[in-house]
Amino acid sequence: MENITIKINGMEVSAPKGSTILEAARLAHIEIPTLCFLKEINEIGACRICVVEVKGARSLVVSCVYPINEGMEVWTNTPKVLESRRKTLQLLLSNHDRKCLSCVRSGNCELQQLCKELGVTDEDYYDGERTPSVIDDSAVHMIRDNSKCILCRRCSAVCEKVQGIGVIGANMRGFATFIGSAFDMGLGETSCVSCGQCIAVCPTGALQEKSQVDEVLAAIADPQKHVIVQTAPAVRAALGEEFGYPIGTNVQGKMAAALRRIGFDKVFDTNFSADLTIMEEAHEFLDRVQNGGVLPLITSCSPGWIKYCEHYFPDMTENLSSCKSPQQMFGAIAKSYYAEKMGLKPEDIVSVSIMPCTAKKFEIQRPDEAANGVPDVDYSLTTRELARMIRKVGLRFTTLPDEGFDSPLGLGTGAAVIFGTTGGVMEAALRTAVETLTGEELASLDFNDVRGMEGIKEATYPVAGMEIKVAVASGLGNAKKLLEMVKSGERTYHFIEIMGCPGGCINGGGQPQQPGYIRNTVDIRALRASVLYQSDKENPIRKSHENPAIKELYGTYLGEPGSEKAHHLLHTSYVKRTIN
């Protein structure tokens, strides 16, 4: 690729032709501040925070979209530039709800951080009419407060361009502009799938998940309740970021210790039910292949994807695996098998999940998710909510010892832990399905073709005289592309994995929020995924069907995969929805 040379703050910088000033500056280790910019998602130059001086230009230019050219001279830190940025921040604050101490993003707000860095202490410099605080809490999973919105449009960009949904956008004009849904609908009235990607990219506290931390703490304090918790694999790969650990740090041991000290009666691992999911899903896949069932079989672990399919591809709900997600399978087993072992009534168990996902809050309220006459899972908290809970009860996370999970629902395999990244469910299922079909041990357990952060991955594997064609998609925009190819006949597969969030659960809408400059320059998804692959590699048991706790469950309680009892507890149904 051809490089061109420019000067930034008097220093020569070589950057690829076609780069923006922002990109070139980063090569020189200069971070120009941004608010609206998200690489390849929201490159609209709306916020004007990233302005710089360019020799010969009539005015300051927006560095995130301004291309470089040979010999260009740029200054990023002149008094004119710094004053412009300060004025922009003052104007943003002029109609902003400035109750920072009570805001969920205080201390982790990109607007607040920029004000600190640029010395904007006169928050009421342009004090004028405020954007009214009209709360939209119609959705199960989140709350919108437009009084904290800065109109950066990150949320609408990720909803439309990445997820391919577009249920939110800019309404009205001028000062009256606000982000919302069409026809003044509440988000809960739309075809929103609860993925939470809009929350993940929001730079302020305008968007947040509905917190159930207080309800969970109240349940823990109730002596009549037996409160258990399960933690999804992706949580351990990201929770540490909330407490200053580098991205890609496994904090499983400290997480378990924290949950035990918060007061949960038992601390379990969703990896157990991920292995259980594989047993049921692999059995379902083999049954469909061998007995002429509906193909391709599509995984059902991601509730955001499930709701998307119900809204946008209702004719393909028959392709969905009938298996509940690991979260829901865990809840069903906890209130049946575990309840019987412990001599507890299902209604006396409070089942809590810690998930990287906001759509899980929607999933626990779905129909056909109450196998024992009570909800399989009572509360679903995000990774961020867990971090807030840890702080709220006064735990010093970084000094906690490393502890393990409780038995019997705390044992998971390497196959289970990789559920948290795109391709992981497929790989785990293949390990079990291939060995079941062939009756032989796999020489290698790594299915590298389905690994990686590409939006769509395809592979063909020769198994027992058959050519098994599989595909993996992450992010709903990619899911749409893949399914349209399937419907048109352009592609034919036996098995498809779809995750609602780009990269899978490691990049879920409930994971720790990273500022734009990190999201734009660091492969967060790959770093978090590396934690899970390393855990898989180090686990002495790497196949779901070899989990001794799962063998015990089938041997003493469920019978065989796909049995009547297993089907009652572990399988579900779907709803054909319309688009709003």
Secondary structure, DSSP 8 states (H G I E B T S, - for coil): --EEEEEETTEEEEEETT-BHHHHHHHTT-----SS-BTTTB----S-TTEEEETT-SS-EETTT-B--TT-EEESS-HHHHHHHHHHHHHHHHTS---GGGSTTTTS-HHHHHHHHTT---TTTT--------EE--SSSEEEEGGG-----HHHHIIIIISS----EEES-GGG-EEE-GGG--GGGTT-----HHHHH-SSSSEEE---HHHHHHHHH-TT-EEEEEE-HHHHTTGGGGGT--TT---HHHHHHHHHHHT-SEEEEHHHHHHHHHHHHHHHHHHHHHHT--SSEE----HHHHHHHHHH-GGGGGGB--B--HHHHHHHHIIIIIHHHHT--GGGEEEEEEES-SHHHHHTTSTT--TTSS-S-SEEEEHHHHHHHHHHTT--GGG-------SSTT---HHHHGGGSTTHHHHHHHHHHHHHHHSS--S----GGG-SS-SEEEEEEEETTEEEEEEEEESHHHHHHHHHHHHHTS---SEEEEESSTTSGGG-TTS----HHHHHHS-HHHHHHHHHHHHHHH-S---GGG-HHHHHHIIIII-STT-HHHHHHHB---------
